[in-house]
Amino acid sequence: MTKKKAEPLFKLRKSRISGRGVFAARKIRKGTRIIEYQGERISTAEGDSRYDDDQGEQAHVLLFTVDKKTVIDGGVNSNEARYINHSCDPNCEAIEENKRIFIEAIRTIQAGEELCYDYSLHRVEDDEGDIEKRYPCRCGSAHCRGTLLEPKKSKKRKRKSAKKKS
Ligand SMILES: [Zn+2]
């Protein structure tokens, strides 16, 4: 008896967001683990030296930060996950589990939709003023932040609450 091979969940296609993208080949249910972000595991320092920030965004965004010390270089020994584009209003999210990264559907995705997750590139203290422009977002969503960088951490200042005297 021959078993029919399950249809693949996704396929690569040209994306209107950026370059090639990954698209649902059939309906994907919320919570489905779609693919692991694979690549060579290297130190953060090694990642920084491999990809000079000034060379542009394409190289840099291949690095997936696992933790403070480790990044996954999606440019080496990678899989289709590297083609998943960023969106500020994504249908997937990246889940870390035992230092591995998996892309999962956060809602039901219809066949033909482009898969995307929020890259939320880490900001570092010595980021220059134009850093957001160097990593522009063109996701086109209504809530677009305009950048692939993570939202700015709002400095929580303790507000002196004016005590109301009753
Ligand atoms: Zn956006």
Backbone and ligand atoms as CSV (ligand in chain L), in Angstrom:
chain,resi,resn,atom,element,x,y,z
A,1,MET,N,N,0.830,-1.201,0.000
A,1,MET,CA,C,0.000,0.000,0.000
A,1,MET,C,C,0.871,1.260,0.000
A,2,THR,N,N,0.537,2.123,-0.862
A,2,THR,CA,C,1.338,3.354,-0.907
A,2,THR,C,C,0.620,4.467,-0.168
A,3,LYS,N,N,1.371,5.057,0.683
A,3,LYS,CA,C,0.817,6.175,1.446
A,3,LYS,C,C,1.062,7.466,0.683
A,4,LYS,N,N,0.035,8.231,0.579
A,4,LYS,CA,C,0.209,9.525,-0.076
A,4,LYS,C,C,1.029,10.425,0.835
A,5,LYS,N,N,2.011,11.023,0.253
A,5,LYS,CA,C,2.817,11.949,1.043
A,5,LYS,C,C,1.988,13.177,1.375
A,6,ALA,N,N,2.070,13.581,2.610
A,6,ALA,CA,C,1.304,14.767,3.009
A,6,ALA,C,C,1.762,15.969,2.204
A,7,GLU,N,N,0.812,16.742,1.789
A,7,GLU,CA,C,1.148,17.970,1.055
A,7,GLU,C,C,1.988,18.877,1.932
A,8,PRO,N,N,2.958,19.538,1.352
A,8,PRO,CA,C,3.758,20.444,2.181
A,8,PRO,C,C,2.909,21.596,2.710
A,9,LEU,N,N,3.315,22.107,3.856
A,9,LEU,CA,C,2.569,23.205,4.476
A,9,LEU,C,C,2.778,24.519,3.750
A,10,PHE,N,N,3.944,24.629,3.116
A,10,PHE,CA,C,4.279,25.945,2.555
A,10,PHE,C,C,5.095,25.796,1.288
A,11,LYS,N,N,5.203,26.880,0.549
A,11,LYS,CA,C,6.067,26.922,-0.620
A,11,LYS,C,C,6.721,28.298,-0.726
A,12,LEU,N,N,7.826,28.344,-1.426
A,12,LEU,CA,C,8.530,29.615,-1.622
A,12,LEU,C,C,7.993,30.311,-2.858
A,13,ARG,N,N,7.874,31.615,-2.752
A,13,ARG,CA,C,7.378,32.389,-3.876
A,13,ARG,C,C,7.885,33.814,-3.725
A,14,LYS,N,N,7.851,34.539,-4.809
A,14,LYS,CA,C,8.268,35.930,-4.722
A,14,LYS,C,C,7.295,36.681,-3.813
A,15,SER,N,N,7.841,37.510,-2.946
A,15,SER,CA,C,7.011,38.215,-1.975
A,15,SER,C,C,6.942,39.691,-2.298
A,16,ARG,N,N,5.794,40.294,-2.002
A,16,ARG,CA,C,5.711,41.739,-2.213
A,16,ARG,C,C,6.400,42.481,-1.054
A,17,ILE,N,N,6.645,41.788,0.044
A,17,ILE,CA,C,7.330,42.441,1.171
A,17,ILE,C,C,8.814,42.560,0.867
A,18,SER,N,N,9.453,41.430,0.602
A,18,SER,CA,C,10.883,41.469,0.351
A,18,SER,C,C,11.355,40.150,-0.255
A,19,GLY,N,N,12.006,40.230,-1.385
A,19,GLY,CA,C,12.627,39.063,-2.006
A,19,GLY,C,C,11.681,37.881,-2.114
A,20,ARG,N,N,12.197,36.726,-1.711
A,20,ARG,CA,C,11.356,35.548,-1.694
A,20,ARG,C,C,10.690,35.432,-0.342
A,21,GLY,N,N,9.495,34.897,-0.344
A,21,GLY,CA,C,8.791,34.705,0.908
A,21,GLY,C,C,8.279,33.278,1.005
A,22,VAL,N,N,7.738,32.946,2.154
A,22,VAL,CA,C,7.191,31.611,2.381
A,22,VAL,C,C,5.669,31.740,2.493
A,23,PHE,N,N,4.973,30.945,1.702
A,23,PHE,CA,C,3.517,31.056,1.631
A,23,PHE,C,C,2.850,29.743,2.026
A,24,ALA,N,N,1.723,29.868,2.678
A,24,ALA,CA,C,0.963,28.674,3.061
A,24,ALA,C,C,0.485,27.960,1.801
A,25,ALA,N,N,0.773,26.671,1.691
A,25,ALA,CA,C,0.328,25.896,0.537
A,25,ALA,C,C,-1.052,25.312,0.794
A,26,ARG,N,N,-1.429,25.280,2.045
A,26,ARG,CA,C,-2.777,24.859,2.439
A,26,ARG,C,C,-3.098,25.520,3.774
A,27,LYS,N,N,-4.300,25.278,4.207
A,27,LYS,CA,C,-4.727,25.902,5.461
A,27,LYS,C,C,-3.857,25.394,6.616
A,28,ILE,N,N,-3.383,26.321,7.420
A,28,ILE,CA,C,-2.560,25.949,8.570
A,28,ILE,C,C,-3.284,26.383,9.830
A,29,ARG,N,N,-3.497,25.440,10.700
A,29,ARG,CA,C,-4.257,25.776,11.901
A,29,ARG,C,C,-3.414,26.478,12.946
A,30,LYS,N,N,-4.088,27.315,13.699
A,30,LYS,CA,C,-3.455,28.035,14.807
A,30,LYS,C,C,-2.715,27.035,15.704
A,31,GLY,N,N,-1.500,27.393,16.088
A,31,GLY,CA,C,-0.727,26.534,16.981
A,31,GLY,C,C,0.151,25.524,16.267
A,32,THR,N,N,0.008,25.436,14.958
A,32,THR,CA,C,0.825,24.482,14.209
A,32,THR,C,C,2.289,24.900,14.216
A,33,ARG,N,N,3.151,23.954,14.533
A,33,ARG,CA,C,4.588,24.225,14.440
A,33,ARG,C,C,4.984,24.016,12.984
A,34,ILE,N,N,5.363,25.075,12.321
A,34,ILE,CA,C,5.530,25.025,10.872
A,34,ILE,C,C,6.937,24.606,10.467
A,35,ILE,N,N,7.928,25.188,11.086
A,35,ILE,CA,C,9.299,24.902,10.675
A,35,ILE,C,C,10.259,25.343,11.777
A,36,GLU,N,N,11.412,24.704,11.830
A,36,GLU,CA,C,12.445,25.144,12.764
A,36,GLU,C,C,13.364,26.126,12.044
A,37,TYR,N,N,13.788,27.166,12.745
A,37,TYR,CA,C,14.764,28.081,12.166
A,37,TYR,C,C,16.133,27.439,12.296
A,38,GLN,N,N,16.642,26.944,11.194
A,38,GLN,CA,C,17.908,26.226,11.244
A,38,GLN,C,C,19.054,27.045,10.687
A,39,GLY,N,N,20.224,26.680,11.111
A,39,GLY,CA,C,21.430,27.362,10.659
A,39,GLY,C,C,22.562,27.007,11.600
A,40,GLU,N,N,23.689,27.607,11.335
A,40,GLU,CA,C,24.842,27.323,12.186
A,40,GLU,C,C,24.729,28.105,13.491
A,41,ARG,N,N,24.987,27.423,14.590
A,41,ARG,CA,C,24.925,28.098,15.893
A,41,ARG,C,C,26.289,28.682,16.200
A,42,ILE,N,N,26.317,29.976,16.387
A,42,ILE,CA,C,27.588,30.638,16.656
A,42,ILE,C,C,27.413,31.639,17.798
A,43,SER,N,N,28.542,32.165,18.271
A,43,SER,CA,C,28.462,33.150,19.347
A,43,SER,C,C,28.001,34.490,18.782
A,44,THR,N,N,27.475,35.302,19.642
A,44,THR,CA,C,27.042,36.637,19.235
A,44,THR,C,C,28.204,37.412,18.619
A,45,ALA,N,N,29.381,37.276,19.242
A,45,ALA,CA,C,30.553,37.992,18.728
A,45,ALA,C,C,30.915,37.519,17.325
A,46,GLU,N,N,30.858,36.208,17.119
A,46,GLU,CA,C,31.148,35.654,15.791
A,46,GLU,C,C,30.125,36.181,14.774
A,47,GLY,N,N,28.876,36.238,15.181
A,47,GLY,CA,C,27.833,36.756,14.302
A,47,GLY,C,C,28.096,38.197,13.903
A,48,ASP,N,N,28.504,38.997,14.900
A,48,ASP,CA,C,28.797,40.406,14.626
A,48,ASP,C,C,29.940,40.546,13.637
A,49,SER,N,N,30.937,39.672,13.766
A,49,SER,CA,C,32.083,39.802,12.867
A,49,SER,C,C,31.758,39.271,11.469
A,50,ARG,N,N,30.831,38.321,11.390
A,50,ARG,CA,C,30.461,37.808,10.070
A,50,ARG,C,C,29.687,38.826,9.260
A,51,TYR,N,N,28.814,39.525,9.933
A,51,TYR,CA,C,27.941,40.448,9.217
A,51,TYR,C,C,28.183,41.855,9.698
A,52,ASP,N,N,28.817,42.595,8.852
A,52,ASP,CA,C,29.041,43.996,9.148
A,52,ASP,C,C,27.723,44.728,8.964
A,53,ASP,N,N,27.327,45.438,9.987
A,53,ASP,CA,C,26.068,46.174,9.946
A,53,ASP,C,C,25.949,47.070,8.724
A,54,ASP,N,N,27.086,47.603,8.309
A,54,ASP,CA,C,27.056,48.571,7.224
A,54,ASP,C,C,26.808,47.944,5.857
A,55,GLN,N,N,26.865,46.634,5.799
A,55,GLN,CA,C,26.640,45.978,4.508
A,55,GLN,C,C,25.164,45.913,4.139
A,56,GLY,N,N,24.335,46.373,5.039
A,56,GLY,CA,C,22.916,46.379,4.713
A,56,GLY,C,C,22.148,45.353,5.512
A,57,GLU,N,N,20.867,45.404,5.349
A,57,GLU,CA,C,20.009,44.611,6.213
A,57,GLU,C,C,20.017,43.124,5.877
A,58,GLN,N,N,20.147,42.813,4.603
A,58,GLN,CA,C,19.917,41.437,4.172
A,58,GLN,C,C,20.731,40.419,4.966
A,59,ALA,N,N,22.012,40.737,5.126
A,59,ALA,CA,C,22.874,39.800,5.843
A,59,ALA,C,C,22.516,39.759,7.313
A,60,HIS,N,N,22.339,40.917,7.866
A,60,HIS,CA,C,22.136,40.991,9.307
A,60,HIS,C,C,20.910,40.213,9.770
A,61,VAL,N,N,19.850,40.294,9.031
A,61,VAL,CA,C,18.622,39.679,9.507
A,61,VAL,C,C,18.641,38.154,9.412
A,62,LEU,N,N,19.732,37.610,8.920
A,62,LEU,CA,C,19.849,36.155,8.900
A,62,LEU,C,C,20.204,35.608,10.284
A,63,LEU,N,N,20.677,36.495,11.132
A,63,LEU,CA,C,21.064,36.066,12.473
A,63,LEU,C,C,19.848,36.061,13.392
A,64,PHE,N,N,19.589,34.929,13.974
A,64,PHE,CA,C,18.477,34.847,14.915
A,64,PHE,C,C,19.059,34.752,16.317
A,65,THR,N,N,18.717,35.685,17.149
A,65,THR,CA,C,19.256,35.688,18.506
A,65,THR,C,C,18.531,34.661,19.370
A,66,VAL,N,N,19.303,33.708,19.901
A,66,VAL,CA,C,18.713,32.693,20.777
A,66,VAL,C,C,18.763,33.166,22.224
A,67,ASP,N,N,19.935,33.597,22.619
A,67,ASP,CA,C,20.095,34.181,23.946
A,67,ASP,C,C,21.272,35.149,23.879
A,68,LYS,N,N,21.717,35.604,25.039
A,68,LYS,CA,C,22.770,36.614,25.046
A,68,LYS,C,C,24.032,36.155,24.335
A,69,LYS,N,N,24.305,34.869,24.396
A,69,LYS,CA,C,25.581,34.389,23.875
A,69,LYS,C,C,25.486,33.741,22.503
A,70,THR,N,N,24.296,33.321,22.125
A,70,THR,CA,C,24.156,32.485,20.937
A,70,THR,C,C,23.257,33.084,19.872
A,71,VAL,N,N,23.700,32.988,18.625
A,71,VAL,CA,C,22.835,33.330,17.503
A,71,VAL,C,C,22.844,32.164,16.515
A,72,ILE,N,N,21.789,32.073,15.733
A,72,ILE,CA,C,21.743,31.078,14.666
A,72,ILE,C,C,21.955,31.825,13.362
A,73,ASP,N,N,22.944,31.395,12.603
A,73,ASP,CA,C,23.217,32.032,11.317
A,73,ASP,C,C,22.422,31.324,10.230
A,74,GLY,N,N,21.343,31.973,9.808
A,74,GLY,CA,C,20.485,31.395,8.786
A,74,GLY,C,C,21.107,31.428,7.395
A,75,GLY,N,N,22.346,31.912,7.316
A,75,GLY,CA,C,23.032,31.917,6.033
A,75,GLY,C,C,23.841,30.649,5.808
A,76,VAL,N,N,23.965,29.823,6.849
A,76,VAL,CA,C,24.777,28.612,6.766
A,76,VAL,C,C,23.953,27.409,7.218
A,77,ASN,N,N,23.940,26.369,6.410
A,77,ASN,CA,C,23.188,25.140,6.729
A,77,ASN,C,C,21.748,25.433,7.134
A,78,SER,N,N,21.120,26.300,6.381
A,78,SER,CA,C,19.786,26.723,6.803
A,78,SER,C,C,18.705,25.994,6.025
A,79,ASN,N,N,17.486,26.373,6.279
A,79,ASN,CA,C,16.345,25.811,5.564
A,79,ASN,C,C,15.433,26.960,5.120
A,80,GLU,N,N,14.228,26.625,4.717
A,80,GLU,CA,C,13.323,27.650,4.162
A,80,GLU,C,C,12.947,28.730,5.176
A,81,ALA,N,N,13.142,28.447,6.451
A,81,ALA,CA,C,12.735,29.422,7.477
A,81,ALA,C,C,13.409,30.775,7.266
A,82,ARG,N,N,14.580,30.743,6.665
A,82,ARG,CA,C,15.288,32.010,6.459
A,82,ARG,C,C,14.540,32.943,5.509
A,83,TYR,N,N,13.627,32.394,4.729
A,83,TYR,CA,C,12.885,33.219,3.771
A,83,TYR,C,C,11.595,33.794,4.347
A,84,ILE,N,N,11.283,33.439,5.573
A,84,ILE,CA,C,10.058,33.984,6.162
A,84,ILE,C,C,10.288,35.453,6.487
A,85,ASN,N,N,9.447,36.292,5.934
A,85,ASN,CA,C,9.609,37.727,6.108
A,85,ASN,C,C,9.063,38.222,7.440
A,86,HIS,N,N,9.479,39.431,7.748
A,86,HIS,CA,C,8.977,40.100,8.944
A,86,HIS,C,C,7.651,40.783,8.647
A,87,SER,N,N,6.786,40.817,9.626
A,87,SER,CA,C,5.620,41.686,9.557
A,87,SER,C,C,5.348,42.241,10.947
A,88,CYS,N,N,4.850,43.470,10.983
A,88,CYS,CA,C,4.473,44.062,12.267
A,88,CYS,C,C,3.110,43.537,12.725
A,89,ASP,N,N,2.419,42.864,11.805
A,89,ASP,CA,C,1.118,42.275,12.131
A,89,ASP,C,C,1.145,40.825,11.651
A,90,PRO,N,N,1.948,40.004,12.320
A,90,PRO,CA,C,2.290,38.683,11.786
A,90,PRO,C,C,1.223,37.619,12.030
A,91,ASN,N,N,1.352,36.509,11.294
A,91,ASN,CA,C,0.463,35.365,11.532
A,91,ASN,C,C,1.212,34.204,12.187
A,92,CYS,N,N,2.508,34.408,12.415
A,92,CYS,CA,C,3.322,33.390,13.088
A,92,CYS,C,C,4.155,34.045,14.175
A,93,GLU,N,N,4.697,33.230,15.043
A,93,GLU,CA,C,5.661,33.755,15.993
A,93,GLU,C,C,6.786,32.748,16.173
A,94,ALA,N,N,7.924,33.266,16.609
A,94,ALA,CA,C,9.084,32.421,16.831
A,94,ALA,C,C,9.109,32.004,18.297
A,95,ILE,N,N,9.142,30.698,18.515
A,95,ILE,CA,C,9.120,30.150,19.867
A,95,ILE,C,C,10.482,29.552,20.181
A,96,GLU,N,N,11.011,29.867,21.335
A,96,GLU,CA,C,12.276,29.260,21.739
A,96,GLU,C,C,11.994,28.085,22.661
A,97,GLU,N,N,12.603,26.964,22.327
A,97,GLU,CA,C,12.418,25.783,23.159
A,97,GLU,C,C,13.748,25.055,23.233
A,98,ASN,N,N,14.282,24.934,24.413
A,98,ASN,CA,C,15.594,24.309,24.593
A,98,ASN,C,C,16.630,24.875,23.626
A,99,LYS,N,N,16.647,26.170,23.531
A,99,LYS,CA,C,17.625,26.886,22.703
A,99,LYS,C,C,17.436,26.639,21.208
A,100,ARG,N,N,16.314,26.067,20.840
A,100,ARG,CA,C,15.991,25.935,19.410
A,100,ARG,C,C,14.818,26.873,19.119
A,101,ILE,N,N,14.739,27.294,17.872
A,101,ILE,CA,C,13.721,28.260,17.492
A,101,ILE,C,C,12.740,27.614,16.511
A,102,PHE,N,N,11.467,27.708,16.826
A,102,PHE,CA,C,10.439,27.152,15.954
A,102,PHE,C,C,9.455,28.242,15.567
A,103,ILE,N,N,8.996,28.163,14.330
A,103,ILE,CA,C,8.007,29.123,13.859
A,103,ILE,C,C,6.630,28.470,13.939
A,104,GLU,N,N,5.749,29.105,14.685
A,104,GLU,CA,C,4.417,28.543,14.881
A,104,GLU,C,C,3.338,29.528,14.448
A,105,ALA,N,N,2.214,28.966,13.999
A,105,ALA,CA,C,1.082,29.811,13.586
A,105,ALA,C,C,0.374,30.349,14.813
A,106,ILE,N,N,0.159,31.670,14.860
A,106,ILE,CA,C,-0.569,32.233,16.002
A,106,ILE,C,C,-2.038,32.447,15.669
A,107,ARG,N,N,-2.393,32.185,14.439
A,107,ARG,CA,C,-3.807,32.162,14.071
A,107,ARG,C,C,-3.959,31.216,12.897
A,108,THR,N,N,-5.187,30.926,12.539
A,108,THR,CA,C,-5.385,30.070,11.380
A,108,THR,C,C,-4.991,30.840,10.120
A,109,ILE,N,N,-4.195,30.193,9.297
A,109,ILE,CA,C,-3.672,30.843,8.094
A,109,ILE,C,C,-4.277,30.146,6.871
A,110,GLN,N,N,-4.792,30.940,5.958
A,110,GLN,CA,C,-5.408,30.374,4.755
A,110,GLN,C,C,-4.349,30.090,3.691
A,111,ALA,N,N,-4.647,29.123,2.841
A,111,ALA,CA,C,-3.742,28.810,1.734
A,111,ALA,C,C,-3.482,30.077,0.926
A,112,GLY,N,N,-2.228,30.307,0.599
A,112,GLY,CA,C,-1.879,31.461,-0.222
A,112,GLY,C,C,-1.385,32.651,0.576
A,113,GLU,N,N,-1.646,32.660,1.877
A,113,GLU,CA,C,-1.160,33.774,2.706
A,113,GLU,C,C,0.340,33.659,2.916
A,114,GLU,N,N,0.982,34.793,2.943
A,114,GLU,CA,C,2.410,34.761,3.240
A,114,GLU,C,C,2.624,34.590,4.740
A,115,LEU,N,N,3.551,33.696,5.090
A,115,LEU,CA,C,3.883,33.499,6.503
A,115,LEU,C,C,4.863,34.582,6.928
A,116,CYS,N,N,4.667,35.111,8.100
A,116,CYS,CA,C,5.595,36.108,8.612
A,116,CYS,C,C,5.534,36.150,10.126
A,117,TYR,N,N,6.628,36.597,10.707
A,117,TYR,CA,C,6.649,36.805,12.152
A,117,TYR,C,C,7.364,38.121,12.428
A,118,ASP,N,N,7.248,38.556,13.652
A,118,ASP,CA,C,7.847,39.837,14.029
A,118,ASP,C,C,9.309,39.607,14.393
A,119,TYR,N,N,10.211,40.134,13.582
A,119,TYR,CA,C,11.649,39.908,13.834
A,119,TYR,C,C,12.098,40.519,15.159
A,120,SER,N,N,11.548,41.672,15.462
A,120,SER,CA,C,11.959,42.359,16.692
A,120,SER,C,C,13.466,42.324,16.914
A,121,LEU,N,N,14.200,42.825,15.957
A,121,LEU,CA,C,15.664,42.846,16.084
A,121,LEU,C,C,16.056,43.587,17.354
A,122,HIS,N,N,17.030,43.008,18.029
A,122,HIS,CA,C,17.420,43.606,19.303
A,122,HIS,C,C,18.112,44.943,19.124
A,123,ARG,N,N,17.750,45.850,19.944
A,123,ARG,CA,C,18.442,47.128,19.977
A,123,ARG,C,C,19.617,46.995,20.933
A,124,VAL,N,N,20.704,47.655,20.578
A,124,VAL,CA,C,21.832,47.690,21.501
A,124,VAL,C,C,22.129,49.140,21.841
A,125,GLU,N,N,22.873,49.296,22.920
A,125,GLU,CA,C,23.042,50.655,23.434
A,125,GLU,C,C,23.734,51.602,22.454
A,126,ASP,N,N,24.679,51.067,21.679
A,126,ASP,CA,C,25.419,51.985,20.804
A,126,ASP,C,C,24.786,52.108,19.415
A,127,ASP,N,N,23.520,51.710,19.293
A,127,ASP,CA,C,22.815,51.916,18.028
A,127,ASP,C,C,22.862,53.392,17.643
A,128,GLU,N,N,23.106,53.596,16.367
A,128,GLU,CA,C,23.125,54.989,15.932
A,128,GLU,C,C,21.707,55.481,15.683
A,129,GLY,N,N,21.598,56.800,15.563
A,129,GLY,CA,C,20.285,57.413,15.436
A,129,GLY,C,C,19.476,56.943,14.244
A,130,ASP,N,N,20.194,56.565,13.171
A,130,ASP,CA,C,19.465,56.206,11.951
A,130,ASP,C,C,19.220,54.696,11.847
A,131,ILE,N,N,19.417,54.006,12.945
A,131,ILE,CA,C,19.349,52.542,12.909
A,131,ILE,C,C,17.998,52.040,12.388
A,132,GLU,N,N,16.923,52.717,12.761
A,132,GLU,CA,C,15.609,52.257,12.316
A,132,GLU,C,C,15.468,52.340,10.804
A,133,LYS,N,N,16.073,53.380,10.231
A,133,LYS,CA,C,15.975,53.556,8.781
A,133,LYS,C,C,16.814,52.528,8.045
A,134,ARG,N,N,17.834,52.031,8.708
A,134,ARG,CA,C,18.680,51.037,8.046
A,134,ARG,C,C,17.992,49.669,7.991
A,135,TYR,N,N,17.001,49.493,8.827
A,135,TYR,CA,C,16.231,48.247,8.810
A,135,TYR,C,C,14.760,48.569,8.620
A,136,PRO,N,N,14.421,49.099,7.449
A,136,PRO,CA,C,13.043,49.549,7.253
A,136,PRO,C,C,12.075,48.386,7.079
A,137,CYS,N,N,10.854,48.602,7.478
A,137,CYS,CA,C,9.823,47.583,7.287
A,137,CYS,C,C,8.871,48.028,6.203
A,138,ARG,N,N,8.544,47.104,5.330
A,138,ARG,CA,C,7.579,47.410,4.277
A,138,ARG,C,C,6.421,46.419,4.315
A,139,CYS,N,N,6.057,46.020,5.512
A,139,CYS,CA,C,5.033,44.972,5.625
A,139,CYS,C,C,3.663,45.473,5.182
A,140,GLY,N,N,3.458,46.771,5.265
A,140,GLY,CA,C,2.202,47.318,4.772
A,140,GLY,C,C,1.014,47.141,5.711
A,141,SER,N,N,1.250,46.654,6.899
A,141,SER,CA,C,0.122,46.492,7.815
A,141,SER,C,C,-0.264,47.841,8.416
A,142,ALA,N,N,-1.474,47.899,8.886
A,142,ALA,CA,C,-1.978,49.164,9.441
A,142,ALA,C,C,-1.191,49.582,10.676
A,143,HIS,N,N,-0.586,48.606,11.341
A,143,HIS,CA,C,0.146,48.912,12.575
A,143,HIS,C,C,1.649,48.874,12.368
A,144,CYS,N,N,2.075,49.113,11.142
A,144,CYS,CA,C,3.507,49.005,10.838
A,144,CYS,C,C,4.332,49.975,11.681
A,145,ARG,N,N,5.400,49.436,12.307
A,145,ARG,CA,C,6.298,50.285,13.103
A,145,ARG,C,C,7.283,51.025,12.213
A,146,GLY,N,N,7.404,50.571,10.952
A,146,GLY,CA,C,8.336,51.194,10.022
A,146,GLY,C,C,9.747,50.662,10.126
A,147,THR,N,N,9.966,49.728,11.041
A,147,THR,CA,C,11.309,49.182,11.217
A,147,THR,C,C,11.232,47.732,11.685
A,148,LEU,N,N,12.308,46.995,11.400
A,148,LEU,CA,C,12.365,45.604,11.844
A,148,LEU,C,C,12.850,45.499,13.291
A,149,LEU,N,N,13.246,46.631,13.842
A,149,LEU,CA,C,13.750,46.599,15.215
A,149,LEU,C,C,12.606,46.423,16.206
A,150,GLU,N,N,12.956,45.876,17.340
A,150,GLU,CA,C,11.943,45.682,18.375
A,150,GLU,C,C,11.402,47.042,18.818
A,151,PRO,N,N,10.188,47.046,19.335
A,151,PRO,CA,C,9.637,48.316,19.818
A,151,PRO,C,C,10.553,48.897,20.885
A,152,LYS,N,N,10.637,50.195,20.892
A,152,LYS,CA,C,11.482,50.836,21.903
A,152,LYS,C,C,10.951,50.545,23.285
A,153,LYS,N,N,11.881,50.195,24.150
A,153,LYS,CA,C,11.443,49.959,25.520
A,153,LYS,C,C,11.099,51.304,26.133
A,154,SER,N,N,9.919,51.357,26.607
A,154,SER,CA,C,9.532,52.610,27.233
A,154,SER,C,C,10.193,52.665,28.595
A,155,LYS,N,N,10.956,53.691,28.750
A,155,LYS,CA,C,11.624,53.826,30.046
A,155,LYS,C,C,10.568,54.104,31.093
A,156,LYS,N,N,10.520,53.194,31.976
A,156,LYS,CA,C,9.486,53.361,32.991
A,156,LYS,C,C,9.986,54.294,34.076
A,157,ARG,N,N,9.455,55.437,34.022
A,157,ARG,CA,C,9.802,56.369,35.079
A,157,ARG,C,C,8.712,56.332,36.107
A,158,LYS,N,N,9.175,56.349,37.276
A,158,LYS,CA,C,8.164,56.352,38.330
A,158,LYS,C,C,7.544,57.734,38.384
A,159,ARG,N,N,6.312,57.732,38.144
A,159,ARG,CA,C,5.632,59.018,38.210
A,159,ARG,C,C,5.205,59.281,39.637
A,160,LYS,N,N,5.457,60.485,39.972
A,160,LYS,CA,C,4.974,60.835,41.305
A,160,LYS,C,C,3.482,61.008,41.206
A,161,SER,N,N,2.822,60.166,41.839
A,161,SER,CA,C,1.370,60.289,41.761
A,161,SER,C,C,0.913,61.348,42.753
A,162,ALA,N,N,0.236,62.230,42.152
A,162,ALA,CA,C,-0.269,63.303,43.003
A,162,ALA,C,C,-1.315,62.744,43.943
A,163,LYS,N,N,-1.003,62.840,45.135
A,163,LYS,CA,C,-1.958,62.289,46.084
A,163,LYS,C,C,-3.164,63.213,46.237
A,164,LYS,N,N,-4.218,62.579,46.027
A,164,LYS,CA,C,-5.444,63.384,46.159
A,164,LYS,C,C,-5.837,63.465,47.628
A,165,LYS,N,N,-5.988,64.619,47.978
A,165,LYS,CA,C,-6.450,64.759,49.356
A,165,LYS,C,C,-7.951,64.865,49.355
A,166,SER,N,N,-8.489,64.017,50.105
A,166,SER,CA,C,-9.945,64.063,50.106
A,166,SER,C,C,-10.446,64.786,51.342
L,1,ZN,ZN,ZN,5.863,46.743,9.381
